[in-house]
Amino acid sequence: MVAPFLGPEAHRLTEPASIALAAQINRVAVAAPFFAEPLATACVCQGSGGTPLLLLHGFDSSVLEFRRLLPLLAAQQETWAVDLLGFGFTDRPTAVPIDPSRIKTHLYYSWKTLIGRPVVLVGASMGGAAAIDFATTYPEAVTQVVLIDSAGFAQGPDMGKFLVPPLGYLAAEFLRQPAVRRQVSLKAYVDSSLVTEDALLCAALHLQMPNWHRAMITFTKSGGYTRLQQQISRVTQPTYILWGDSDQILGTQDAARFQQAIPHSQLTWIEACGHVPHLEKPQLTAEAILDWLHSA
């Protein structure tokens, strides 16, 4: 049984991992300084014991991104996933622009509300950039960091200044086109057979959430995480960098750059894998993370 906020399309999910995680997604009221009222924040928790793991998804994604990885981690350790402000199934307040500062603040108050003790942050793609931003701002809340094909170094074009009506709406509409999203998914994997209808549905369920267009536009206009580089070397927590050796989204050069920039870091390559090891090679990814945590 899935929650109504996932929408009727959620009943079309077919992969057991997708169905199982969708049935466990909950929304919890989180109060933060820039909200007039508490914000319904989507999250899921499995497992018990050890230092909690907190999983952060990538751009225009949701906790469903961790449908294959989360149960494997939760078999040994308490594991959470949270939808960041402006993304997934977390409410998007109409009066609040979405930018990294507000995402970080919302994540801090989500952490206080849901967990309240130090965590291991696991960030994938844009979630890695969010993890770096959070860990350097609230070091007392983070014991270790895991970066999976992380954003943070790439600057990208400053397109935000061009996203004025109606161009912003049209750009967001282009992003939500099924053919566009399928092409992005195909580029994210080495094994194209994993780009199933179920996978595409998992990546698109949140598009029906209210204010999706506005959140995408205001986040892009903010510049996103294109100004994060100076913070990377300030990560003091032990950091594990996992990278698909055939990443066609961010490439592979940034993996070594992260290892060189972060003082206490270790790099592991996931072979024959693209941008999303947690989806393409979940067993290997989970084993690598848990082995590193236990050895650390």
N, C-alpha and C positions, 0 to 999 in steps of 0.2 A: 504494500500500500504506500503510494507516494504522496507527499504533501501537495496541497492544491497550488501552492505558489510555483511549483515546477511546471504547471500547465498540463493540458490534456495530452500533448505530444509525448510526455514522459512515459505514457503507457505503451508506446511503440518500441521502447528499449528491448533488446533481445539478448545482449551479452549478460551472462550471470553476474559478472562483476559490476556492470552498470546498474542492473536492476537492484542488486544488494545495496550498493552505496546510495542510490537515489532514495531508497526506502528509509535510509538512516539520516538524511539531511534534515536538520532542524534549524529554526531561526530563534535567536535569543536577543532580547532587548539590550542594547549597549548604549549607555549615556556617555557622551563626550562633549567637550566645551563648545564646539561650534554647531551642535544640533539644538534645535528648539525643543525637541522631544527625543527620547531614546530611539535608536535606529535598529530595526530588525536585521540582524546579522546572521547570515547563513553559515553553518558549521556542521562538522561531524566529528565524532570521537569514537575510537575503538581501542581496545586493549587496556592493560594496566601494568604498573610497575616501572621502575627506572625513571630517568629524567624524561619528562614529556617531550615528544617531537611535535613541532608545529610546521605544517606544510603550507607553502605559499605558491599559488598558481601563477601562470604566465598571463600575458596581455590578452584581453578580451576572452577570458576563460573562466573557470569555476572550479569548485572542489571536485567535480566529476573528473577533472584531469588526473586525479590520484586514485581512480577506481581500481587500478591494478596494483599500485604500489602500497597504498595505505593498509590493506589487510595483511600484507606480508610483513610490514614493519610492526603492526599491532600484535602480531603473534608473539612478539618478544617484549614490546614496550608500549606504554601509553602513547597514542598517536592522535593528533588533531589536524584538521584542515579547516581553514577559514576563508570565506570569500572576502577579498579586499574591498574597501570602499570604492564604489563606482563600477564594480565587476560582479559577475556571477549572479547569485540570487539574493545578495544583500540589497536592502532598499537604497535607492539613490535619491537623496533629498533634493527637492527642486531649487532651493535657494542657496545651495552650497556647491561651488565649483569643485571639480575633482582635480587634485594635484598631489604630488608626492608628500608634501607636508601634511595634508589632511589624511591621506592614506596611512601615513605613519602614526598620526595621532589616534585615528580610529583603531588601528591595529593594537596600539598600546592599551587602550581602554577595553578592547576585546580580550586581550591577554589578561588584563586585571580581572575582568568579569568571569571569564571562562576557566582560567588556569591559576593565575596568581602566584606562580613560583617559576624559577628559571627554566628555560626551555632550550632545546636544540632546534634552531631554525633551519628548515630545509626549503630552499627557494629554487624554483625552476624558471629559467628564462627571465622574464620581467620580475618574477617572484624572487629571483636571486638578487636583483637590484634593490627590491623592497627589503630583503633580509639584511643587506649591507647597510642600508639607510637606517633601519631599525636597530641593528646591533651596535652601530657607532653612536647612536643617540641615547639608547637605553642599555648600556652594557651590563647593568645589574640584572637584566631580564633574560640574558642570553649566555649560555655556557659554551656552546659550540655552534658552528655554522657549516651547513652543507650547501654548496652551490652546484646546481645541475644545469650545464650549458647556459650559464648566467649572462644576462645583460648587465651593463655597467660601464664598459669601455666604449662601445659604439656610440658615436655622436648622432649620426643620422641628420637628414635635412631639417631645417627649422620651418616646417610647413604650417605651424599653428597660426601664424599671422595671416595666412590666407583663408583660414576657416571662418569666413563671415557668411551670414545668411545670403543666399541659400546654399552656398558652396559647402558649408559644414554638413548640412543635412544630406546633400548629395554624396559627399565623401563617405559618410557613415552608411548610407544606403548601398554604396558600392561594396563596402566591407562586409555587409550582411548577405550579399548574393551567394546562393549555394554553390555556383560554379567557382566563384572566387575562393570561397572557404575550402572547397575541395582541392583546388590547386595548391593552396598553402599547406594543407594537410599532406598532400602527396610529396611536397618538397621537404616536409619535416621528418619523413621516414625513409629508411633504406628499403625496407620491406613494404612495398605498396599494397600488398594484400591486407595489411592491417588498417587501411583506410576503408573501413566498412561503413554501411549505412548506420549501424549503431554508433560507431565512432564519430561520424559526422553529426548525428543527432545529439550526442553528448556535448559536442562543441558548439551547438546552436540553440539549445533549450533556453539559455538565459537571454537570448535576443528579444524575447517577448516581454521582458521585464519593463515596467514603466520607467521612462526617462533614460532608456538605453542610449538613444541618439545623443542626448544632451551630455551624458557622462563621457561618451567617446570624444565628443567635440571639445569639451572643456579640458579633458586630460591631455589631448593632443596640443591644444593651444597653450597649455602650461609648459610644454617642452618635455614632459614626462621625466624620465631618468637620464636624460642626455647630459646632465651636469653633475654626474655622480663621481667622476674620476678621482677627484681629490680625496674623497672619503675612503676609497678602497684600501689605501695603505694604512688607514687608521683602524682597521679591524684588528682587535687585539685577541679575540677568541681563536682557539684552534679551529682551522677551517679545512674542510675536505672538498676538493674540486673534482666533480665527475663530469666527463665530457664525451659525447658521441664522436667517434673518430671520423665520421662522415657527415657532420653537421653542415647542411646547406642553408640554414637560416642565418646563423651568426658566424659561420665558418669555424675554424679550429685554432686560429692564432691567439685568440683571447685567453684560451685555457692556460697557456704558459705565462701570459701577462698577469693573470690573476695570481698564479703561483709565485711569481717574482715580486709582486706588489704586496701580498699579504704575508706578514712575518712568519706565522706559525701555520703553514699550509702544506697540503699534500695533494698531488694530482694523480688521478687514475683515469685511463681511457677505457671506454666501453667500445669494444670492437664490433665492426659491421653494424653500426648504429648511427642514427641521425640526431636530430635536435631534441628528441623526447625519449631519453633512455628509460624514464619511469613508465612509459607506455609501450615502447618497443622491446625493451629488455628488462621488465620489472623484477624478475627473479635475480638477475645479476646485480641490478641496481640496489635492491634491498639487501642482498648479501654483502655488497661492498660497504654500504652505509653502516650496517650493524657490526660488521667486522671492525671497521674503523672506530666506531664508538666503543666497542669492547676493548680494543687495544689501547685506545686513548685513556 
